[in-house]
Amino acid sequence: MNISNIALVGRANVGKSTLMNALIGEKVAIVSNKPQTTRGRITGIYTDSDRQIVFYDTPGLHEPKSKLGGHMIKAATGTLDDVDAVLLVVECRKPGKTEIQLCERLKSMSLPTVLVINKIDLIEKDLILKVISEYAQLMDFTSIIPVSAKNGDGVDLVFAELKKFGEEGEPLFPDDIATTMTMRELTSELIREKFLRNLRDEIPHGIAVEIVDFKETETKYGEPISEISADIICERSAHKAIIIGKNGEMLKNSVTAARTELEDMFGQKVFLKCFVKVRENWRDDENMLKDLGFKE
């Protein structure tokens, strides 16, 4: 069996998580239109009879403004030491400082790199050739593929390109799993996704989700049910009021959306309780970050 490890890298909000989900054919990473949705390295796994591809979806590269941001950058750049090839995901626009610096680093590491120009459904087609030309001057890419990860256009071409990488070996993971995340981690991320989608731009960077209790039990009718309690952590009392919303509508809508998707994921009933708590400056509190799973 061919085994390969592939990192998805790029600046924030270019669609790395959407692309990984499309390549795997299953949702393993949360998606929103907010920058810095992905906070840690997410492992996604594709397996068929001939190959196993292990994808590492990394946080978007940005200038860190907190200790949390520092952890995110370390997760992104540190991943490059462990892979066979890289998918550099960009939007269809002129390379910026982030992309130029990243290309320099990839060249210095001699890492085979596929450039994926995402969101082509949102731009004029004649712009694609210009952007391809500009990127081709930065480094010698293995290939350059325009895609719309959201619509699935071009994803098959990316997948075909990935067959060039890796080597023969034993599978790294069982063939029936799509991610290494635990159920608690998946639940935390999915809950956070629903709040990200509903909240104003300035709030999402300051929230986290901590699973306080997660247990499997039965209803009075003998049906299996997951009972989950989670804390929605924010940095200010004013943010707490926004997260709860008028008459509790924001909180209710986000929790309902999370519960519905969790039930689809688990294939059983879910009872979900969420409480909003204020932890000022938690993004710069190393103990808090450690409790939330961010480690050096």
C-alpha positions in Angstrom: 0.0 0.0 0.0 1.2 3.5 -0.8 1.5 5.7 2.3 1.8 9.5 2.1 1.7 12.4 4.5 0.4 15.7 3.1 0.3 19.1 4.8 -2.2 21.8 3.8 -0.8 25.2 4.4 -1.6 28.8 3.6 -2.9 32.0 5.1 -6.1 32.2 7.0 -9.5 31.7 5.4 -8.3 30.4 2.0 -10.3 27.2 2.3 -7.8 24.6 3.5 -10.3 22.8 5.7 -13.0 22.7 3.0 -10.4 21.2 0.6 -9.3 18.5 3.0 -13.0 17.6 3.7 -13.6 17.4 -0.1 -10.5 15.2 -0.6 -11.4 12.8 2.2 -15.1 12.8 1.2 -16.1 13.3 4.8 -16.3 16.3 7.2 -13.5 16.1 9.7 -12.6 19.8 10.0 -14.9 22.6 10.9 -15.6 25.3 8.3 -16.6 28.9 8.6 -16.1 32.2 6.8 -14.2 33.6 9.8 -10.3 33.7 9.6 -8.4 31.4 12.0 -11.2 28.9 12.3 -8.6 26.1 12.5 -6.6 26.5 15.7 -4.6 23.3 15.8 -3.3 20.6 13.5 -6.2 18.5 12.3 -5.5 15.0 10.9 -7.7 13.7 8.2 -7.2 10.2 6.7 -8.2 8.8 3.3 -7.8 5.0 2.8 -8.7 2.8 -0.1 -7.4 -0.6 -1.3 -4.2 0.9 -2.8 -3.2 3.8 -0.6 -3.6 5.8 2.6 -3.2 9.5 2.5 -2.8 11.3 5.8 -3.7 15.0 5.6 -2.7 17.6 8.1 -4.9 20.7 8.0 -3.0 23.5 9.6 -4.0 26.9 11.1 -3.9 29.8 8.7 -0.6 31.7 8.8 -1.0 35.2 10.3 0.9 37.6 12.6 0.2 36.3 16.1 -1.2 38.7 18.6 -1.6 36.4 21.5 -0.1 33.2 23.0 -2.9 31.3 21.3 -1.8 32.8 18.0 1.8 31.7 18.7 0.6 28.1 19.3 -1.3 28.2 16.0 1.8 29.3 14.0 3.9 26.6 15.6 1.3 24.0 14.7 1.3 25.2 11.1 5.1 25.5 10.5 6.1 22.5 12.7 3.9 20.2 10.5 6.3 20.8 7.5 8.9 18.6 9.2 6.7 15.5 9.1 5.4 15.3 5.5 6.2 14.0 2.1 4.6 16.9 0.2 2.6 20.1 0.7 -0.6 21.5 -0.7 -0.1 25.3 -0.7 -3.6 26.7 -0.8 -4.1 30.3 -1.9 -6.9 32.5 -3.3 -6.8 33.8 -6.9 -4.9 37.0 -6.2 -1.3 38.3 -6.4 1.0 36.6 -3.9 1.4 38.5 -0.7 4.2 38.6 1.9 2.9 35.5 3.6 2.9 33.5 0.4 6.3 34.7 -0.7 7.9 33.9 2.7 6.2 30.4 2.7 7.5 29.6 -0.8 11.0 30.6 0.3 10.7 28.2 3.3 9.3 25.4 1.1 12.2 25.8 -1.4 14.8 25.7 1.4 13.3 22.4 2.6 13.1 21.0 -0.9 9.5 19.9 -0.2 7.4 18.9 -3.3 4.6 21.4 -3.4 1.4 21.5 -5.3 -0.1 25.0 -5.6 -3.9 24.9 -5.2 -5.6 28.1 -6.3 -9.0 28.0 -4.5 -12.3 29.8 -4.8 -12.1 30.1 -8.6 -15.9 30.2 -8.7 -15.7 33.7 -7.2 -13.4 35.4 -9.8 -13.2 36.1 -13.5 -11.6 33.2 -15.4 -9.0 35.4 -17.2 -7.4 36.3 -13.8 -6.4 32.7 -13.2 -3.6 32.6 -15.9 -2.2 35.9 -14.5 -2.1 34.5 -11.0 -0.5 31.2 -12.1 2.2 33.2 -13.9 3.0 35.2 -10.8 3.2 32.2 -8.5 5.3 30.3 -11.1 8.0 32.9 -10.6 8.3 32.2 -6.8 9.2 28.5 -7.0 9.1 25.3 -9.1 5.8 23.8 -8.1 5.1 20.2 -8.8 1.8 21.3 -10.4 -0.6 24.3 -10.2 -4.3 23.4 -10.0 -7.2 25.9 -9.9 -10.1 24.5 -7.9 -13.4 25.4 -6.1 -13.2 23.2 -3.0 -16.7 24.3 -2.0 -18.2 23.1 -5.3 -15.8 20.2 -5.8 -14.5 21.5 -9.1 -10.9 20.4 -9.7 -10.7 18.3 -6.4 -10.3 15.1 -8.5 -7.2 16.7 -10.2 -5.6 17.5 -6.8 -6.3 13.9 -5.7 -4.7 12.5 -8.8 -1.6 14.6 -8.2 -1.2 13.3 -4.7 -0.7 9.8 -6.1 2.8 10.8 -7.0 3.9 11.1 -3.4 4.7 8.6 -0.6 6.2 5.2 -0.5 5.1 1.6 0.0 4.5 0.6 3.6 2.0 -0.6 6.2 -1.1 1.6 6.9 -0.5 4.2 9.7 -4.1 4.0 10.7 -7.1 1.6 10.5 -9.0 1.8 7.3 -12.3 2.7 9.0 -11.3 6.0 10.6 -11.2 9.4 8.9 -9.5 11.4 11.7 -7.5 10.9 14.9 -9.7 13.3 16.8 -11.6 11.9 19.8 -15.3 12.2 20.1 -14.9 14.9 22.7 -12.6 16.9 20.4 -14.9 16.5 17.4 -17.8 17.6 19.6 -15.9 20.7 20.9 -14.9 21.7 17.4 -18.4 21.2 15.9 -20.0 23.3 18.7 -17.4 26.1 18.1 -18.2 26.0 14.4 -21.9 26.8 15.0 -21.0 29.8 17.1 -18.5 31.0 14.5 -21.1 31.0 11.9 -23.6 33.0 13.9 -21.4 35.5 15.7 -20.1 38.9 14.6 -16.5 39.1 13.2 -14.9 40.5 16.4 -16.2 37.8 18.7 -15.1 34.4 17.3 -11.4 34.9 17.9 -12.2 35.2 21.6 -14.2 32.1 22.2 -13.3 28.5 23.0 -15.4 25.4 23.8 -14.5 23.1 26.7 -16.3 19.8 27.1 -17.1 19.5 30.8 -19.0 16.2 30.7 -19.6 13.6 28.0 -21.3 10.4 28.8 -23.3 7.6 27.0 -26.5 6.6 28.6 -30.1 5.5 27.7 -33.4 7.2 27.6 -36.3 5.9 29.6 -37.3 3.9 26.5 -33.9 2.2 26.3 -32.6 4.2 23.4 -28.9 5.3 23.4 -28.3 9.0 24.0 -25.2 11.1 24.4 -25.4 13.6 27.3 -23.0 16.5 26.7 -22.2 19.6 28.8 -20.0 22.3 27.4 -18.7 25.7 28.4 -18.5 28.4 25.8 -15.6 30.5 27.0 -15.3 34.2 26.1 -13.1 37.1 27.2 -15.6 39.8 28.2 -19.0 40.2 29.8 -20.1 42.2 26.8 -19.2 39.3 24.6 -21.2 36.9 26.8 -24.3 39.0 26.3 -23.8 38.8 22.5 -23.2 35.1 22.6 -26.4 34.5 24.6 -28.3 37.0 22.4 -31.7 38.7 23.0 -34.0 36.4 24.9 -31.3 33.7 24.6 -31.9 33.3 20.8 -28.2 33.3 19.7 -27.3 30.6 22.2 -30.4 28.6 21.5 -29.9 28.6 17.7 -26.2 27.7 17.9 -26.8 24.9 20.4 -29.7 23.5 18.3 -27.6 23.5 15.1 -24.8 21.8 17.0 -27.1 19.2 18.5 -28.7 18.4 15.1 -25.4 17.8 13.4 -24.0 15.8 16.4 -27.1 13.5 16.2 -26.3 12.9 12.5 -22.7 12.2 13.3 -23.3 9.9 16.2 -26.4 8.2 14.8 -28.3 8.7 18.0 -30.0 11.2 20.2 -27.9 13.9 21.8 -28.8 16.1 24.9 -26.5 19.1 24.7 -26.2 21.8 27.4 -24.0 24.9 26.9 -23.1 27.5 29.4 -21.3 30.8 28.6 -18.5 31.7 30.9 -16.1 34.7 31.0 -12.4 34.1 31.3 -10.6 37.4 30.7 -7.5 37.2 28.4 -7.7 33.4 28.2 -5.8 33.5 24.9 -2.7 34.7 26.8 -3.1 32.3 29.8 -0.8 29.3 29.3 -2.6 27.3 31.9 -5.9 27.9 30.3 -4.4 27.1 26.9 -3.0 23.8 28.2 -6.4 22.9 29.6 -7.9 23.5 26.2 -5.4 21.2 24.5 -2.8 23.7 23.3 0.6 22.4 24.3 4.2 23.3 23.4 
